[in-house]
Amino acid sequence: RPQRSVFNLNRQNEFAQKTACNPMMTLNCKGQLIDLSIPKVMGVLNLTPDSFYDGGKYKDEKSILSQTEKMLQEGAAFIDAGAYSSRPGADDIPVEEELRRIVPVVELLLRHFPGILISIDTFRSKVAKETLDAGVALINDISAGHLDPGMMETVAKARVPYIMMHMKGNPRTMKDMNTYTDLVEDIRYYFSERLASARALGIHDLVIDPGFGFAKNIAQNYELLRQLSLFSTLGVPVLAGLSRKSMIYKVLGTTPAEALNGTTALNMVALLGGASILRVHDVKEAVECVALYGQLSDASP
């Protein structure tokens, strides 16, 4: 079949917006309405020793506070904190260890940055509940509730936004689970079922994340990015997490540390495809990308 060029993404996005039911382009975070009609940036705060890019970098109060302050000053609307590495093949850790890593950091950040909107990157309902009780604003679940049946109920009771990512298996098995009948349609079907389950429980603020790099090979990641606009038909905001991933540095023959330029390039493609949130390690560059995208959006034909 003919290849779709990047320049067709605008047309795809226009079609998706015309055919979609009106998506809710705000998130209610602790009573604050976040307008996603202008894309927002989510800064990553890894609290794990083994994350693929910055594992072990933020392990004391000074470094955690310094990095968080930097990301907020650079324009991050959300700080996504995670204490469980979801890189391919990552070791499992007990829930108690995840809680030991994450809860004190949540309390630290809320003390020093009143009003901060913290997202917790976890698939465990116990971690979600304890961090929500501590004051976080939203939950980012790589499994969309599949790895812990209690997750959606926990989110529903807390009345917070829920980010649902597509993944097959778990971080230790997903690498070998990248077989699809039709990549995009399979993932759209997955989300339609997950969204229905979430809404049945009363979760109204929903975001979907196609899960670049999770149970997908490099070719599949780029196919997903080319057709990202088709996810707008599901009627909810889309998050793109491309930052410094192997789909960038393996293609370029470099390393995660050298993948910032490639990240920025693909972030722009994601924005053209309708992404409402960019999840990144480098906030300043992503905010600049959104600003330039805004100029493209406002430009006359």
TORBAMI-149066 format. One record per residue (C-alpha): residue number from 1; chain; z, y, x. Coordinates in steps of 0.001 Angstrom, whole numbers, always signed. Layout:
- i,ch,w,v,u
- NUM,A,Z,Y,X
...
This chain:
- i,ch,w,v,u
- 1,A,+0,+0,+0
- 2,A,-588,+3576,+1224
- 3,A,+2167,+5175,+3261
- 4,A,+4071,+8046,+1634
- 5,A,+4255,+11079,+3904
- 6,A,+7405,+13144,+4302
- 7,A,+5530,+16021,+2662
- 8,A,+5343,+14098,-607
- 9,A,+9135,+14100,-923
- 10,A,+9143,+17442,-2745
- 11,A,+6745,+16070,-5345
- 12,A,+8843,+12921,-5735
- 13,A,+11951,+15027,-6155
- 14,A,+10314,+17238,-8792
- 15,A,+9253,+14140,-10706
- 16,A,+12723,+12619,-10471
- 17,A,+14366,+15801,-11734
- 18,A,+11957,+16053,-14653
- 19,A,+12510,+12461,-15714
- 20,A,+16255,+12248,-15055
- 21,A,+18894,+13011,-17624
- 22,A,+20575,+16254,-16572
- 23,A,+22812,+15304,-13648
- 24,A,+26280,+16778,-13477
- 25,A,+26047,+18916,-10374
- 26,A,+29744,+19705,-10054
- 27,A,+32719,+17663,-8901
- 28,A,+36222,+18345,-10194
- 29,A,+38412,+18086,-7106
- 30,A,+42067,+18780,-7923
- 31,A,+41028,+21292,-10557
- 32,A,+38480,+22992,-8308
- 33,A,+34864,+22720,-9410
- 34,A,+32572,+22089,-6454
- 35,A,+29022,+23210,-7185
- 36,A,+26551,+20708,-5738
- 37,A,+23451,+22603,-6831
- 38,A,+23722,+23940,-3280
- 39,A,+24144,+20874,-1024
- 40,A,+27524,+20461,+642
- 41,A,+28585,+19016,+3985
- 42,A,+31276,+16354,+4397
- 43,A,+32831,+16182,+7854
- 44,A,+33821,+12772,+9233
- 45,A,+37313,+12275,+10667
- 46,A,+37531,+8765,+12142
- 47,A,+41068,+7519,+12740
- 48,A,+39986,+4144,+14078
- 49,A,+39917,+2970,+17699
- 50,A,+36555,+1218,+17280
- 51,A,+34156,+3365,+15247
- 52,A,+30618,+3290,+16611
- 53,A,+30516,+6941,+17719
- 54,A,+33932,+8624,+18013
- 55,A,+36384,+5729,+17775
- 56,A,+39734,+6508,+19373
- 57,A,+38928,+10186,+19870
- 58,A,+41384,+11524,+17298
- 59,A,+44674,+9721,+17775
- 60,A,+47320,+12451,+18060
- 61,A,+48289,+15441,+15936
- 62,A,+46734,+18014,+18239
- 63,A,+43283,+16418,+18374
- 64,A,+43297,+15651,+14639
- 65,A,+44250,+19192,+13672
- 66,A,+41837,+20742,+16156
- 67,A,+38860,+18713,+14947
- 68,A,+39696,+19289,+11286
- 69,A,+40062,+23030,+11797
- 70,A,+36740,+23100,+13645
- 71,A,+34935,+21291,+10828
- 72,A,+36463,+23525,+8149
- 73,A,+35564,+26683,+10058
- 74,A,+32015,+25411,+10490
- 75,A,+31628,+25026,+6745
- 76,A,+32686,+21511,+5699
- 77,A,+33444,+21355,+1980
- 78,A,+35140,+17962,+2376
- 79,A,+36870,+16098,+5177
- 80,A,+36267,+12350,+4945
- 81,A,+39102,+10532,+6702
- 82,A,+38883,+6819,+7404
- 83,A,+41175,+4361,+9149
- 84,A,+39122,+1171,+8764
- 85,A,+35988,+799,+10866
- 86,A,+32991,-277,+8793
- 87,A,+30533,-562,+11664
- 88,A,+28602,-3867,+11712
- 89,A,+30806,-6654,+13025
- 90,A,+33991,-4551,+13003
- 91,A,+37296,-6413,+13045
- 92,A,+39315,-6661,+9865
- 93,A,+42754,-5028,+9867
- 94,A,+45701,-5562,+7502
- 95,A,+46180,-3068,+4706
- 96,A,+49537,-2104,+6235
- 97,A,+47793,-1021,+9445
- 98,A,+45259,+1036,+7527
- 99,A,+48091,+2748,+5651
- 100,A,+50013,+3354,+8891
- 101,A,+46990,+5116,+10338
- 102,A,+45939,+7161,+7326
- 103,A,+48929,+8309,+5238
- 104,A,+50666,+10382,+7947
- 105,A,+47346,+12094,+8723
- 106,A,+46819,+13015,+5073
- 107,A,+50307,+14522,+4970
- 108,A,+49670,+16350,+8260
- 109,A,+46386,+17861,+7084
- 110,A,+47754,+18987,+3747
- 111,A,+50685,+20691,+5463
- 112,A,+48469,+22616,+7867
- 113,A,+45458,+23272,+5626
- 114,A,+46589,+23977,+2038
- 115,A,+43679,+23569,-333
- 116,A,+41766,+21175,+1914
- 117,A,+39682,+18632,+2
- 118,A,+40265,+15279,+1675
- 119,A,+38137,+12255,+902
- 120,A,+39478,+8842,+1885
- 121,A,+36987,+6314,+3183
- 122,A,+38491,+3024,+2004
- 123,A,+37625,+17,-132
- 124,A,+41279,-927,-790
- 125,A,+42992,+174,-3981
- 126,A,+46435,+228,-2353
- 127,A,+45217,+2647,+311
- 128,A,+43475,+4719,-2353
- 129,A,+46624,+4898,-4493
- 130,A,+48995,+5853,-1677
- 131,A,+46691,+8526,-308
- 132,A,+45971,+9870,-3794
- 133,A,+49724,+10085,-4356
- 134,A,+49909,+12037,-1096
- 135,A,+47348,+14553,-2365
- 136,A,+43781,+13550,-1468
- 137,A,+40947,+14818,-3654
- 138,A,+38411,+11977,-3837
- 139,A,+37749,+8376,-2826
- 140,A,+34754,+7158,-824
- 141,A,+34325,+3382,-1270
- 142,A,+31721,+1524,+816
- 143,A,+31839,-1408,-1606
- 144,A,+31677,+437,-4955
- 145,A,+34607,-1637,-6158
- 146,A,+33245,-5041,-5156
- 147,A,+35747,-5701,-2341
- 148,A,+38799,-4794,-4436
- 149,A,+38645,-5250,-8227
- 150,A,+41535,-2815,-8641
- 151,A,+39759,+117,-7014
- 152,A,+37944,+1572,-10005
- 153,A,+41032,+1369,-12205
- 154,A,+43030,+3173,-9516
- 155,A,+40444,+5950,-9313
- 156,A,+40236,+6211,-13101
- 157,A,+44001,+6649,-13442
- 158,A,+43988,+9380,-10793
- 159,A,+41038,+11204,-12447
- 160,A,+39366,+11995,-9130
- 161,A,+35724,+11835,-8021
- 162,A,+34485,+8474,-6788
- 163,A,+31760,+7974,-4191
- 164,A,+30150,+4545,-4510
- 165,A,+28068,+3172,-1674
- 166,A,+25594,+301,-1735
- 167,A,+26426,-2607,+521
- 168,A,+26061,-6381,+444
- 169,A,+28804,-8591,+1854
- 170,A,+31324,-6835,+4095
- 171,A,+31193,-5130,+7508
- 172,A,+31340,-8489,+9287
- 173,A,+28592,-10184,+7253
- 174,A,+26289,-7408,+6043
- 175,A,+23962,-7495,+9058
- 176,A,+22540,-10834,+7891
- 177,A,+22312,-9851,+4198
- 178,A,+19263,-7591,+4180
- 179,A,+16943,-9620,+1965
- 180,A,+15683,-7853,-1179
- 181,A,+13130,-8520,-3889
- 182,A,+12338,-4810,-4054
- 183,A,+14595,-2682,-1849
- 184,A,+14759,+515,-3895
- 185,A,+14684,-1115,-7316
- 186,A,+17372,-3626,-6323
- 187,A,+19643,-809,-5164
- 188,A,+18928,+1297,-8256
- 189,A,+19856,-1671,-10428
- 190,A,+23054,-2140,-8405
- 191,A,+24015,+1477,-9024
- 192,A,+23149,+1376,-12716
- 193,A,+25619,-1499,-13153
- 194,A,+28303,+122,-10973
- 195,A,+27960,+3472,-12754
- 196,A,+28289,+1784,-16152
- 197,A,+31454,-16,-15003
- 198,A,+32954,+3206,-13670
- 199,A,+32164,+5185,-16806
- 200,A,+33599,+2455,-19022
- 201,A,+36928,+3023,-17254
- 202,A,+36703,+6785,-17732
- 203,A,+35485,+7888,-14284
- 204,A,+33225,+10875,-14876
- 205,A,+32813,+12482,-11449
- 206,A,+30550,+10032,-9643
- 207,A,+28447,+10176,-6474
- 208,A,+26169,+7444,-5117
- 209,A,+25463,+6681,-1467
- 210,A,+22465,+4380,-751
- 211,A,+24277,+3048,+2318
- 212,A,+21978,+3629,+5266
- 213,A,+22655,+916,+7829
- 214,A,+24677,-1276,+5481
- 215,A,+22848,-4571,+4865
- 216,A,+19566,-2873,+5775
- 217,A,+17376,-3106,+8854
- 218,A,+15662,-132,+10478
- 219,A,+12448,-427,+8461
- 220,A,+14436,-703,+5234
- 221,A,+16501,+2363,+6132
- 222,A,+13348,+4445,+6515
- 223,A,+11842,+3050,+3318
- 224,A,+15043,+4060,+1541
- 225,A,+14886,+7545,+3017
- 226,A,+11220,+7942,+2048
- 227,A,+12057,+7113,-1566
- 228,A,+15458,+8787,-1767
- 229,A,+14350,+11111,-4572
- 230,A,+14016,+8148,-6947
- 231,A,+17813,+7853,-7038
- 232,A,+18000,+11226,-8805
- 233,A,+16908,+9438,-11980
- 234,A,+20383,+7878,-12141
- 235,A,+21751,+11288,-13096
- 236,A,+24472,+11674,-10466
- 237,A,+24631,+13435,-7076
- 238,A,+23441,+11519,-4012
- 239,A,+25275,+11428,-668
- 240,A,+23333,+10721,+2523
- 241,A,+25212,+9301,+5502
- 242,A,+22743,+9248,+8376
- 243,A,+24815,+10773,+11142
- 244,A,+24149,+9291,+14606
- 245,A,+23320,+5852,+13160
- 246,A,+21345,+3119,+14877
- 247,A,+18295,+3833,+12715
- 248,A,+18055,+7002,+14813
- 249,A,+19112,+6089,+18319
- 250,A,+17451,+2677,+18422
- 251,A,+14117,+4191,+17402
- 252,A,+14516,+6890,+20062
- 253,A,+15827,+4509,+22699
- 254,A,+19006,+6522,+23229
- 255,A,+22677,+6237,+22207
- 256,A,+24876,+7539,+19375
- 257,A,+26028,+10338,+21696
- 258,A,+22411,+11491,+22070
- 259,A,+21464,+11204,+18396
- 260,A,+22348,+14678,+17092
- 261,A,+18797,+16026,+17124
- 262,A,+17530,+12957,+15288
- 263,A,+20389,+13258,+12802
- 264,A,+19430,+16838,+11991
- 265,A,+15787,+15863,+11510
- 266,A,+16654,+13101,+9057
- 267,A,+19247,+15246,+7272
- 268,A,+16450,+17663,+6387
- 269,A,+14380,+14774,+5033
- 270,A,+17374,+13693,+2944
- 271,A,+17787,+17208,+1535
- 272,A,+14092,+17293,+636
- 273,A,+14657,+13967,-1105
- 274,A,+17418,+15394,-3276
- 275,A,+20647,+14666,-1373
- 276,A,+23564,+16793,-2573
- 277,A,+26063,+15864,+159
- 278,A,+25473,+15254,+3866
- 279,A,+28183,+13148,+5506
- 280,A,+28167,+14016,+9212
- 281,A,+30057,+14048,+12494
- 282,A,+28565,+17443,+13424
- 283,A,+29267,+19983,+10705
- 284,A,+27769,+23135,+12228
- 285,A,+24316,+21610,+12643
- 286,A,+24367,+20137,+9132
- 287,A,+25412,+23460,+7585
- 288,A,+22532,+25137,+9417
- 289,A,+20209,+22438,+8093
- 290,A,+21351,+23188,+4532
- 291,A,+20799,+26920,+5083
- 292,A,+17225,+26361,+6277
- 293,A,+16590,+23958,+3420
- 294,A,+17740,+26731,+1076
- 295,A,+15026,+28971,+2449
- 296,A,+12426,+26279,+1780
- 297,A,+13736,+25814,-1765
- 298,A,+13603,+29552,-2476
- 299,A,+10172,+30072,-948
- 300,A,+7300,+30918,-3247
- 301,A,+4484,+28363,-3473
